[in-house]
Amino acid sequence: EEDGPRPSVLHLEEPLRHEFLGGGKNINGIRFNLSAEVVNLERSILITGDSDTFDETQQGIHTGMFGKGAMNIRYTRVEYCGQRNRGGRFCMHFQDGGHCHDCVFQGNAIVDSSQVGIAIANTHETTVSSNIIWDAKGAGIYIKDGNEMSNSIKANVMVCSVPGKCTVRWLRKEGTAGIYMVGMTNNIESNHVAGYDNGIWAAGSMHPDGQGHAERKVCPQHTPFGIFRGNVNHDCKYYGLRLDRQYPRNLIRDSNGYVEDAGSCSEFTTEGADNGLVPANMIEDGLDWHNMYSGGLGLGDVSFVRLSVVNNGRGFIWKESKNFADGISHHIRDSLFANEKTDRYGRLQVQGPAGNFAFLLHGVEFVGGPTDLAALAAGFQCGYSRAGGPCAVQYFLHATNFSRLDPTCKRIQFGAYSMDAGRTMPMFVSDDHSLEGYRSVVSRHLAGFADDLGCQPMGYNWDDALGCDAHVRRFSVRVKDEPEDPAQQQVEEDSYVDNLLANDSAVQVQPDVEVGMNLGPLNLLGPGYQAEPNMSSPIFGANAGIMLFENNLNTTSRGYSIPVVVGRNYSISGDWRGHIVFEFSDPPLAKLFGQNETLHISYAGQECDLVPQAKRAEMMFAAELCELRATEVDIEVNEAEFTA
């Protein structure tokens, strides 16, 4: 009405210098709020440094509390602050404050910091909320040592106004982020990050022993997250949400966050059980858009719940993972992955992990297009150094919706920049209509599943895969006593991910095979593998049951894996030596399908019925596992000769 309220209109004198996706966007019937942050940098109270020499010297003022006490700064502008490459010289800083309920940074505007906006070190239970951090070099918020606990980091906005402006070398660090976390057990809620190299970075793998007072007293890669909910990352050069390699475990810590029992950082308990965090950490209600990537490299016992990823340059990535120790969580649940095709930036794709586990998706929806590979690609870089393996991972899909994809988009793909095994070994399984009603989907290269089991070709949108009514699962062979804790391996720079090199040659370097691990080709006979071997790439005899060794340096597991049919009989032969372990599927799948699952195996003159079992420490394997132990007398096995 003429006398009613009128909207406020902002007129621009010239076009914006940079083009951004923003506002409300409707993508194939689903609306996303991609509004940019509008912030007020002015405050009635001002703390300012020397502006005349600041840009040249990179040395500004700093405020902080050093030792126990209380510090409370609210609704103040702090500018020309921070001192580049000087420890403890940050715009606002809680240092060695112990448990400090009365320590508060709230509603402040921190502008043009040469090194970090707000830092928390060896201090717990502080409140850092509703602050605006503008063009802070290095990091907006820095949780420093690794022992910090129960700090509330809520509703802050970190903006780097020009791409690359905040990218500096600081305190011997190359990476920059809106929130840079070494201390993990803090509540990270409703924060917004825009324009940094990385949005929120859980940098445990960069500081595996912690820093400062906490050095060698913590294990940040295995430290549980606190509440992690409702954060937004957009227009970051590399990652939005970057969780790197985090495997939270059931740590035994004192009141200052120091680990009291170093064994509690280990992959297994003293009884040999999985020491993954129970219940699993949840990353909830996140929104990432217009970044290059979101996700992590190696994540275990971490569940993404109600995540939305929109128009990322290369989507969502995840290289390696594991079964959940709590037995009930899903890797991705009730989440949306979308791409608006009229925007020049962005591809819709989830490049998922590989390894000896079941990757569980529940209530995931894929919207829009286009894709580079497919909406869901199994086995990102599987088989290569620092990625998961072997490649025969099991993807479980329940209530997964591909119907809002653009018609020409592929739904699934076998392998994503992986070894040849990534194109033949993964399998997708479902207990509903997520896979067009099929219970299992296997690679088109395993043609025997069509000949022996009546599996049907599904067409281009499904990577020309074979849809099966039978239940297909993973069968694995490996030599016992190999190292298997990926988070404890040395983490090297990932040229593909961190430097954004799309060239496959940058990652396809085969590590040397460890002596004694590779048994040479194995031969599996049974349903699905009655064909003559096709030795061309990428099959190399897999269609006839020839199992080739997959070596995966610094990753979850090495060995052999291949799809098999539940409840059927198979025989396997090989040049056996050492202590051999046979494994079948994963307990979560039997539970989700509500059935007992077995596999009958004949090997070296022995018979065994395999059942899914939870992973345990090598020295604690259950007696009912099918094993072939080395003795002083060589085991002789009659084998058919074949060449690969």
NUROBA-211679 format. One line per 3 residues: number of its first residue (from 1); their letters; for each residue x, y, z of C-alpha. Coordinates in nm, 3 decimals. Example, Ala and Ser with C-alpha at 12.3 -4.5 7.8 and 13.67 -1.06 7.14 Angstrom:
BEGIN
1	as	1.230:-0.450:0.780  1.367:-0.106:0.714
END
This chain:
BEGIN
1	eed	0.000:0.000:0.000  0.110:0.357:-0.066  0.112:0.449:0.303
4	gpr	0.271:0.121:0.414  0.637:0.045:0.481  0.870:0.076:0.185
7	psv	1.178:-0.137:0.128  1.519:0.023:0.162  1.708:0.033:-0.166
10	lhl	2.085:0.064:-0.202  2.197:0.211:-0.536  2.549:0.131:-0.659
13	eep	2.745:0.395:-0.848  2.954:0.132:-1.029  2.940:-0.246:-1.079
16	lrh	3.083:-0.476:-0.813  3.447:-0.563:-0.874  3.395:-0.934:-0.809
19	efl	3.109:-1.157:-0.913  2.956:-1.375:-0.639  2.678:-1.627:-0.625
22	ggg	2.437:-1.501:-0.361  2.085:-1.435:-0.243  1.804:-1.684:-0.247
25	kni	1.851:-1.950:-0.514  1.597:-2.205:-0.631  1.768:-2.512:-0.772
28	ngi	1.532:-2.769:-0.922  1.264:-2.701:-0.665  1.480:-2.654:-0.354
31	rfn	1.556:-2.306:-0.222  1.894:-2.219:-0.073  1.978:-1.901:0.116
34	lsa	2.318:-1.791:-0.013  2.306:-1.433:0.111  2.632:-1.248:0.165
37	evv	2.726:-1.105:0.503  2.648:-0.738:0.567  2.850:-0.616:0.864
40	nle	2.903:-0.297:1.063  3.269:-0.222:1.134  3.207:0.092:1.339
43	rsi	3.191:0.101:1.719  3.170:0.386:1.968  3.483:0.263:2.148
46	lit	3.809:0.251:1.951  4.143:0.090:2.028  4.384:0.179:1.748
49	gds	4.745:0.126:1.658  4.985:0.338:1.452  4.839:0.354:1.103
52	dtf	5.135:0.543:0.949  5.385:0.256:0.967  5.153:-0.042:1.001
55	det	5.157:-0.159:0.640  5.537:-0.137:0.624  5.628:-0.292:0.959
58	qqg	5.329:-0.527:1.004  5.363:-0.449:1.373  5.051:-0.321:1.544
61	iht	4.909:-0.314:1.892  4.793:-0.623:2.076  4.558:-0.682:2.367
64	gmf	4.558:-0.990:2.583  4.532:-1.161:2.918  4.844:-1.359:3.007
67	gkg	4.775:-1.581:3.306  4.466:-1.634:3.514  4.219:-1.356:3.574
70	amn	3.935:-1.215:3.369  3.924:-1.021:3.045  3.606:-0.878:2.897
73	iry	3.600:-0.666:2.580  3.262:-0.595:2.422  3.142:-0.381:2.132
76	trv	3.480:-0.222:2.066  3.665:-0.161:1.741  4.030:-0.273:1.744
79	eyc	4.236:-0.177:1.439  4.596:-0.178:1.314  4.670:-0.467:1.545
82	gqr	4.871:-0.787:1.558  5.244:-0.835:1.506  5.347:-1.059:1.220
85	nrg	5.550:-1.368:1.311  5.570:-1.280:1.680  5.418:-1.538:1.910
88	grf	5.140:-1.418:2.137  5.103:-1.086:1.956  4.744:-1.097:1.840
91	cmh	4.467:-0.837:1.831  4.278:-1.008:2.114  4.424:-1.296:2.309
94	fqd	4.341:-1.528:2.598  4.667:-1.697:2.707  4.712:-1.943:2.998
97	ggh	4.383:-1.837:3.153  4.279:-2.177:3.284  3.904:-2.213:3.327
100	chd	3.776:-1.862:3.270  3.397:-1.826:3.266  3.435:-1.448:3.288
103	cvf	3.657:-1.417:2.981  3.448:-1.265:2.702  3.512:-1.113:2.358
106	qgn	3.170:-1.013:2.228  3.037:-0.785:1.957  3.376:-0.641:1.863
109	aiv	3.500:-0.530:1.522  3.862:-0.627:1.454  3.988:-0.456:1.141
112	dss	4.313:-0.498:0.945  4.510:-0.733:1.167  4.858:-0.826:1.050
115	qvg	4.835:-1.156:1.240  4.516:-1.320:1.371  4.203:-1.155:1.500
118	iai	4.130:-1.352:1.819  4.350:-1.622:1.975  4.277:-1.870:2.253
121	ant	4.572:-2.059:2.403  4.570:-2.293:2.702  4.241:-2.140:2.818
124	het	3.898:-2.295:2.862  3.530:-2.200:2.886  3.565:-1.852:2.736
127	tvs	3.299:-1.682:2.522  3.392:-1.549:2.177  3.068:-1.441:2.012
130	sni	2.920:-1.201:1.759  3.254:-1.050:1.660  3.332:-0.913:1.313
133	iwd	3.687:-0.991:1.199  3.777:-0.808:0.879  4.092:-0.879:0.677
136	akg	4.282:-1.052:0.956  4.598:-1.202:0.810  4.672:-1.568:0.878
139	agi	4.359:-1.658:1.073  4.048:-1.489:1.196  4.017:-1.703:1.511
142	yik	4.309:-1.919:1.623  4.260:-2.199:1.880  4.625:-2.257:1.934
145	dgn	4.777:-2.524:2.157  4.553:-2.829:2.132  4.432:-2.864:2.492
148	ems	4.168:-2.588:2.483  3.823:-2.710:2.589  3.464:-2.584:2.613
151	nsi	3.523:-2.243:2.461  3.211:-2.105:2.291  3.296:-1.975:1.941
154	kan	2.957:-1.857:1.823  2.802:-1.627:1.562  3.129:-1.465:1.455
157	vmv	3.189:-1.335:1.101  3.533:-1.360:0.942  3.576:-1.190:0.604
160	csv	3.879:-1.152:0.382  3.754:-0.879:0.152  3.983:-0.941:-0.148
163	pgk	4.099:-1.286:-0.264  4.452:-1.351:-0.140  4.473:-1.042:0.080
166	ctv	4.486:-1.247:0.402  4.725:-1.510:0.265  5.059:-1.464:0.443
169	rwl	5.323:-1.675:0.609  5.261:-1.646:0.983  5.436:-1.820:1.271
172	rke	5.596:-2.064:1.024  5.254:-2.154:0.885  5.157:-2.132:0.521
175	gta	4.785:-2.206:0.546  4.527:-1.944:0.635  4.171:-1.987:0.757
178	giy	3.877:-1.803:0.903  3.898:-2.038:1.202  4.223:-2.233:1.250
181	mvg	4.180:-2.506:1.512  4.441:-2.713:1.691  4.225:-2.740:2.003
184	mtn	3.921:-2.938:1.891  3.692:-2.981:2.193  3.525:-2.643:2.163
187	nie	3.178:-2.539:2.053  3.187:-2.399:1.699  2.840:-2.267:1.621
190	snh	2.675:-2.037:1.364  2.998:-1.876:1.241  3.036:-1.733:0.890
193	vag	3.363:-1.734:0.694  3.411:-1.577:0.352  3.709:-1.517:0.126
196	ydn	3.989:-1.698:0.311  4.206:-1.973:0.166  4.016:-2.210:0.396
199	giw	3.699:-2.154:0.592  3.709:-2.359:0.912  4.024:-2.571:0.928
202	aag	4.069:-2.849:1.183  4.448:-2.860:1.151  4.529:-3.154:1.377
205	smh	4.743:-3.323:1.114  4.955:-3.009:1.086  5.027:-3.020:1.462
208	pdg	4.997:-3.387:1.566  5.174:-3.324:1.900  5.009:-2.991:1.976
211	qgh	5.185:-2.659:2.036  5.303:-2.435:2.318  5.226:-2.558:2.670
214	aer	5.037:-2.856:2.528  5.316:-2.988:2.305  5.357:-3.365:2.348
217	kvc	5.072:-3.363:2.599  4.789:-3.390:2.346  4.696:-3.571:2.025
220	pqh	4.491:-3.320:1.823  4.408:-3.561:1.539  4.226:-3.783:1.787
223	tpf	4.072:-3.512:2.004  3.690:-3.506:1.985  3.509:-3.202:1.855
226	gif	3.264:-3.016:2.075  2.932:-2.896:1.937  2.991:-2.825:1.568
229	rgn	2.675:-2.678:1.422  2.531:-2.422:1.181  2.852:-2.283:1.031
232	vnh	2.869:-2.122:0.686  3.177:-2.111:0.461  3.172:-1.954:0.117
235	dck	3.396:-1.814:-0.155  3.710:-1.965:-0.001  3.999:-2.034:-0.238
238	yyg	4.056:-2.395:-0.135  3.826:-2.547:0.125  3.517:-2.421:0.297
241	lrl	3.499:-2.673:0.580  3.837:-2.848:0.599  3.861:-3.132:0.850
244	drq	4.180:-3.285:0.704  4.260:-3.610:0.890  4.061:-3.633:1.212
247	ypr	3.991:-3.962:1.392  3.838:-3.864:1.729  3.890:-4.122:2.005
250	nli	3.794:-4.180:2.367  4.073:-3.979:2.525  4.155:-3.983:2.895
253	rds	4.233:-3.619:2.980  4.280:-3.406:3.288  4.091:-3.085:3.362
256	ngy	4.340:-2.882:3.159  4.290:-3.095:2.848  4.620:-3.282:2.871
259	ved	4.613:-3.652:2.785  4.674:-3.859:3.098  4.691:-4.195:2.922
262	ags	4.879:-4.182:2.591  4.730:-4.519:2.503  4.388:-4.355:2.479
265	cse	4.510:-4.181:2.161  4.560:-4.523:1.999  4.342:-4.684:1.735
268	ftt	4.249:-4.974:1.965  4.187:-5.020:2.335  4.407:-5.244:2.549
271	ega	4.141:-5.514:2.497  4.182:-5.482:2.121  3.848:-5.309:2.048
274	dng	3.798:-5.009:1.822  3.879:-4.693:2.019  3.680:-4.464:1.789
277	lvp	3.470:-4.202:1.966  3.136:-4.322:2.106  2.900:-4.163:2.028
280	anm	3.047:-4.031:1.706  3.106:-3.661:1.649  2.840:-3.485:1.442
283	ied	2.904:-3.193:1.206  2.554:-3.047:1.189  2.363:-2.799:0.975
286	gld	2.661:-2.671:0.778  2.631:-2.468:0.458  2.926:-2.449:0.219
289	whn	2.906:-2.273:-0.117  3.138:-2.137:-0.383  3.453:-2.288:-0.233
292	mys	3.683:-2.517:-0.426  3.622:-2.812:-0.192  3.454:-2.908:0.131
295	ggl	3.514:-3.217:0.344  3.838:-3.381:0.450  4.101:-3.633:0.356
298	glg	4.080:-3.896:0.629  3.786:-3.889:0.870  3.669:-4.159:1.109
301	dvs	3.384:-4.154:1.363  3.270:-3.819:1.220  2.916:-3.789:1.080
304	fvr	2.788:-3.508:0.858  2.424:-3.435:0.943  2.203:-3.191:0.749
307	lsv	2.496:-3.062:0.545  2.434:-2.848:0.236  2.705:-2.800:-0.028
310	vnn	2.620:-2.572:-0.321  2.828:-2.481:-0.628  3.167:-2.581:-0.497
313	grg	3.428:-2.588:-0.772  3.504:-2.956:-0.720  3.235:-3.056:-0.479
316	fiw	3.281:-3.255:-0.160  3.581:-3.484:-0.108  3.666:-3.761:0.136
319	kes	3.958:-4.000:0.079  3.951:-4.257:0.359  3.737:-4.356:0.654
322	knf	3.623:-4.650:0.869  3.320:-4.816:1.024  3.173:-4.625:1.317
325	adg	3.271:-4.753:1.658  2.924:-4.667:1.789  2.763:-4.900:1.534
328	ish	2.472:-4.667:1.455  2.599:-4.346:1.291  2.604:-4.274:0.919
331	hir	2.883:-4.096:0.734  2.641:-3.854:0.564  2.280:-3.813:0.674
334	dsl	1.988:-3.592:0.565  2.211:-3.375:0.346  2.192:-3.185:0.017
337	fan	2.450:-3.152:-0.259  2.348:-2.905:-0.528  2.471:-2.701:-0.822
340	ekt	2.305:-2.411:-1.003  2.407:-2.448:-1.367  2.368:-2.083:-1.467
343	dry	2.656:-1.993:-1.238  2.988:-2.032:-1.417  3.158:-2.171:-1.108
346	grl	3.079:-2.509:-0.960  3.031:-2.879:-1.022  2.804:-3.119:-0.840
349	qvq	2.995:-3.419:-0.713  3.072:-3.614:-0.399  3.405:-3.791:-0.437
352	gpa	3.391:-4.048:-0.161  3.642:-4.273:0.016  3.753:-4.632:-0.028
355	gnf	3.881:-4.900:0.207  3.768:-5.202:0.407  3.451:-5.051:0.551
358	afl	3.091:-4.958:0.463  3.030:-4.595:0.365  2.678:-4.516:0.486
361	lhg	2.449:-4.254:0.330  2.096:-4.192:0.461  1.854:-3.932:0.330
364	vef	2.102:-3.770:0.091  1.971:-3.571:-0.205  2.154:-3.457:-0.519
367	vgg	2.013:-3.150:-0.698  2.090:-2.977:-1.027  2.409:-3.010:-1.229
370	ptd	2.636:-3.035:-1.414  2.880:-3.291:-1.275  3.242:-3.356:-1.370
373	laa	3.241:-3.725:-1.284  2.907:-3.811:-1.126  2.692:-3.700:-0.836
376	laa	2.846:-3.979:-0.625  3.184:-4.128:-0.717  3.323:-4.414:-0.509
379	gfq	3.693:-4.444:-0.432  3.850:-4.098:-0.461  4.215:-4.166:-0.555
382	cgy	4.183:-4.515:-0.404  4.502:-4.715:-0.421  4.728:-4.414:-0.430
385	sra	4.943:-4.280:-0.153  4.748:-4.103:0.124  4.411:-4.231:-0.001
388	ggp	4.192:-4.520:0.112  4.222:-4.876:-0.006  4.176:-5.144:-0.113
391	cav	3.920:-5.011:-0.358  3.637:-5.260:-0.291  3.450:-5.024:-0.059
394	qyf	3.078:-5.082:0.012  2.849:-4.778:-0.036  2.514:-4.817:0.141
397	lha	2.236:-4.587:0.016  1.904:-4.547:0.196  1.645:-4.282:0.103
400	tnf	1.897:-4.138:-0.141  1.734:-3.922:-0.407  1.884:-3.861:-0.752
403	srl	1.555:-3.748:-0.910  1.634:-3.373:-0.893  1.954:-3.411:-1.094
406	dpt	1.961:-3.265:-1.441  1.865:-3.545:-1.684  2.210:-3.579:-1.842
409	ckr	2.398:-3.608:-1.512  2.548:-3.938:-1.406  2.423:-4.064:-1.071
412	iqf	2.719:-4.278:-0.971  3.067:-4.359:-1.091  3.317:-4.631:-1.007
415	gay	3.647:-4.465:-0.921  3.752:-4.100:-0.906  4.109:-4.038:-1.020
418	smd	4.187:-4.383:-0.881  4.390:-4.690:-0.965  4.232:-4.932:-1.211
421	agr	4.083:-5.123:-0.918  3.870:-4.819:-0.841  3.686:-4.873:-1.169
424	tmp	3.612:-5.239:-1.100  3.602:-5.313:-0.726  3.363:-5.071:-0.543
427	mfv	3.000:-5.172:-0.493  2.680:-4.984:-0.414  2.409:-5.152:-0.206
430	sdd	2.063:-5.044:-0.091  1.764:-5.170:0.106  1.512:-4.948:-0.077
433	hsl	1.463:-4.784:-0.419  1.776:-4.565:-0.405  1.942:-4.782:-0.673
436	egy	1.635:-4.825:-0.896  1.518:-5.106:-0.671  1.832:-5.319:-0.706
439	rsv	1.991:-5.457:-0.391  2.343:-5.424:-0.532  2.521:-5.248:-0.817
442	vsr	2.861:-5.361:-0.944  3.098:-5.237:-1.213  3.017:-5.313:-1.576
445	hla	3.365:-5.463:-1.603  3.256:-5.759:-1.389  3.051:-5.906:-1.673
448	gfa	3.022:-6.245:-1.504  2.768:-6.099:-1.263  2.534:-6.059:-1.562
451	ddl	2.612:-6.406:-1.701  2.600:-6.599:-1.372  2.354:-6.399:-1.161
454	gcq	2.128:-6.223:-1.409  2.238:-5.870:-1.314  2.108:-5.609:-1.559
457	pmg	2.282:-5.317:-1.732  2.159:-4.985:-1.591  2.270:-4.738:-1.858
460	ynw	2.485:-4.427:-1.879  2.334:-4.242:-1.581  2.449:-4.530:-1.361
463	dda	2.798:-4.557:-1.516  2.671:-4.849:-1.729  2.684:-5.056:-1.411
466	lgc	2.513:-5.389:-1.347  2.212:-5.389:-1.115  2.169:-5.708:-0.913
469	dah	1.887:-5.849:-0.703  2.148:-6.049:-0.509  2.327:-5.909:-0.204
472	vrr	2.688:-5.834:-0.302  2.955:-5.770:-0.039  3.332:-5.732:-0.003
475	fsv	3.572:-6.025:0.041  3.925:-5.933:0.152  4.259:-6.106:0.192
478	rvk	4.559:-5.959:0.368  4.872:-6.046:0.558  4.837:-5.994:0.931
481	dep	5.046:-5.753:1.140  5.070:-5.471:0.887  5.056:-5.111:1.021
484	edp	4.703:-4.977:0.981  4.659:-4.647:1.163  4.640:-4.385:0.886
487	aqq	4.633:-4.089:1.121  4.971:-4.188:1.269  5.146:-4.187:0.933
490	qve	5.347:-3.888:0.820  5.117:-3.652:0.634  5.270:-3.505:0.322
493	eds	5.147:-3.221:0.108  4.874:-3.344:-0.123  4.958:-3.195:-0.461
496	yvd	4.617:-3.275:-0.608  4.408:-3.129:-0.331  4.612:-2.852:-0.174
499	nll	4.766:-2.716:-0.492  4.457:-2.792:-0.701  4.642:-2.986:-0.968
502	and	4.386:-3.160:-1.184  4.656:-3.352:-1.370  4.633:-3.718:-1.277
505	sav	5.008:-3.765:-1.314  5.057:-3.557:-1.001  4.898:-3.825:-0.787
508	qvq	4.941:-4.150:-0.974  5.279:-4.246:-0.829  5.288:-4.603:-0.703
511	pdv	5.477:-4.642:-0.374  5.720:-4.930:-0.336  5.563:-5.258:-0.228
514	evg	5.666:-5.365:0.120  5.848:-5.699:0.121  5.626:-5.983:0.242
517	mnl	5.296:-5.803:0.186  5.243:-5.888:-0.181  5.153:-6.252:-0.236
520	gpl	5.127:-6.210:-0.612  4.798:-6.273:-0.796  4.530:-6.471:-0.615
523	nll	4.253:-6.662:-0.795  3.893:-6.663:-0.670  3.644:-6.908:-0.821
526	gpg	3.268:-6.887:-0.770  2.952:-6.701:-0.874  3.031:-6.400:-1.091
529	yqa	3.376:-6.523:-1.188  3.322:-6.807:-1.438  3.448:-6.607:-1.739
532	epn	3.773:-6.615:-1.932  4.006:-6.349:-1.790  4.009:-6.014:-1.967
535	mss	4.361:-5.881:-1.910  4.306:-5.534:-2.058  4.292:-5.218:-1.846
538	pif	4.118:-5.156:-1.609  4.006:-5.518:-1.563  4.335:-5.712:-1.550
541	gan	4.155:-6.042:-1.495  3.914:-5.922:-1.223  3.620:-6.048:-1.429
544	agi	3.759:-6.401:-1.382  3.835:-6.360:-1.010  4.202:-6.267:-1.043
547	mlf	4.281:-6.056:-0.736  4.580:-5.824:-0.761  4.759:-5.672:-0.464
550	enn	4.669:-5.311:-0.382  4.948:-5.127:-0.204  4.839:-4.812:-0.022
553	lnt	5.122:-4.638:0.159  5.015:-4.424:0.457  4.652:-4.529:0.432
556	tsr	4.392:-4.751:0.589  4.488:-5.093:0.459  4.675:-5.288:0.198
559	gys	4.586:-5.620:0.050  4.326:-5.772:-0.179  3.951:-5.717:-0.210
562	ipv	3.676:-5.818:-0.453  3.293:-5.830:-0.464  3.122:-6.161:-0.379
565	vvg	2.761:-6.276:-0.329  2.626:-6.331:0.021  2.557:-6.694:0.114
568	rny	2.741:-6.849:-0.182  3.044:-7.078:-0.204  3.385:-6.964:-0.330
571	sis	3.733:-7.112:-0.343  4.060:-6.920:-0.346  4.414:-7.021:-0.432
574	gdw	4.745:-6.841:-0.417  5.112:-6.858:-0.336  5.042:-6.855:0.038
577	rgh	5.311:-6.742:0.279  5.306:-6.561:0.609  4.994:-6.527:0.826
580	ivf	4.694:-6.478:0.597  4.359:-6.340:0.713  4.031:-6.364:0.519
583	efs	3.757:-6.110:0.590  3.399:-6.065:0.475  3.190:-5.746:0.462
586	dpp	3.112:-5.524:0.763  2.874:-5.561:1.059  2.679:-5.240:0.982
589	lak	2.543:-5.384:0.657  2.411:-5.702:0.817  2.242:-5.485:1.078
592	lfg	2.095:-5.241:0.827  1.959:-5.521:0.608  1.834:-5.712:0.913
595	qne	1.982:-6.044:0.810  2.257:-6.289:0.892  2.527:-6.275:0.626
598	tlh	2.780:-6.551:0.561  3.029:-6.655:0.294  3.168:-7.006:0.251
601	isy	3.536:-7.016:0.152  3.758:-7.309:0.051  4.131:-7.249:0.068
604	agq	4.447:-7.461:0.102  4.246:-7.776:0.172  4.037:-7.602:0.440
607	ecd	3.675:-7.488:0.465  3.543:-7.186:0.653  3.222:-6.987:0.691
610	lvp	3.299:-6.618:0.717  3.075:-6.366:0.892  3.117:-5.986:0.920
613	qak	3.322:-5.887:1.222  3.425:-5.556:1.375  3.786:-5.462:1.322
616	rae	4.011:-5.537:1.615  4.379:-5.498:1.695  4.602:-5.743:1.512
619	mmf	4.700:-5.936:1.823  4.335:-5.961:1.930  4.177:-6.127:1.626
622	aae	3.881:-6.348:1.713  3.943:-6.720:1.685  3.655:-6.774:1.443
625	lce	3.823:-6.571:1.167  3.940:-6.773:0.870  4.318:-6.767:0.887
628	lra	4.609:-6.939:0.722  4.906:-6.939:0.955  5.267:-6.977:0.848
631	tev	5.452:-7.279:0.995  5.801:-7.419:0.977  5.675:-7.654:0.706
634	die	5.571:-7.475:0.388  5.206:-7.514:0.299  5.173:-7.671:-0.043
637	vne	4.876:-7.572:-0.253  4.796:-7.706:-0.598  4.711:-7.412:-0.818
640	aef	4.613:-7.352:-1.176  4.878:-7.142:-1.340  4.784:-6.811:-1.496
643	ta	4.963:-6.497:-1.594  4.866:-6.138:-1.533
END
